[in-house]
Amino acid sequence: MFFICHYSKLCWNHIVIMIINNINIRDISDVLILPKIIIYIIVVIK
């Protein structure tokens, strides 16, 4: 699934949601990593 959606920007949103959900489940402290992930994904899309 990841490889199929890899080239679709719409699927990136789904991946971001999955990452956010995983962070929320793992530990509240991991939320600090979220801004870095968002910035990285924005850079990749652009």
Contact map, one row per residue, 1 for C-alpha under 8 A:
1111100000000000000000000000000000000000000000
1111110000000000000000000000000000000000000000
1111111000000000000000000000000000000000000000
1111111000000000000000000000000000000000000000
1111111110110000000000000000000000000000000000
0111111110110000000000000000000000000000000000
0011111110000000000000000000000000000000000000
0000111111110000000000000000000000000000000000
0000111111111000000000000000000000000000000010
0000000111111100000000000000000000000000000000
0000110111111110000000000000000000000000000000
0000110111111111000000000000000000000000000000
0000000011111111100000000000000000000000000000
0000000001111111110000000000000000000000000000
0000000000111111111000000000000000000000000000
0000000000011111111100000000000000000100000000
0000000000001111111110000000000000000000000000
0000000000000111111111000000000000000000000000
0000000000000011111111100000000000000000000000
0000000000000001111111110000000001000000000000
0000000000000000111111111000000000000000000000
0000000000000000011111111100000000000000000000
0000000000000000001111111111011001000000000000
0000000000000000000111111111011000000000000000
0000000000000000000011111111000000000000000000
0000000000000000000001111111010000000000000000
0000000000000000000000111111111000000000000000
0000000000000000000000111111111000000000000000
0000000000000000000000000011111100000000000000
0000000000000000000000110111111111000000000000
0000000000000000000000110011111111100000000000
0000000000000000000000000000111111110000000000
0000000000000000000000000000011111111000000000
0000000000000000000100100000011111111100000000
0000000000000000000000000000001111111110000000
0000000000000000000000000000000111111111000000
0000000000000000000000000000000011111111100000
0000000000000001000000000000000001111111110000
0000000000000000000000000000000000111111111000
0000000000000000000000000000000000011111111100
0000000000000000000000000000000000001111111110
0000000000000000000000000000000000000111111111
0000000000000000000000000000000000000011111111
0000000000000000000000000000000000000001111111
0000000010000000000000000000000000000000111111
0000000000000000000000000000000000000000011111
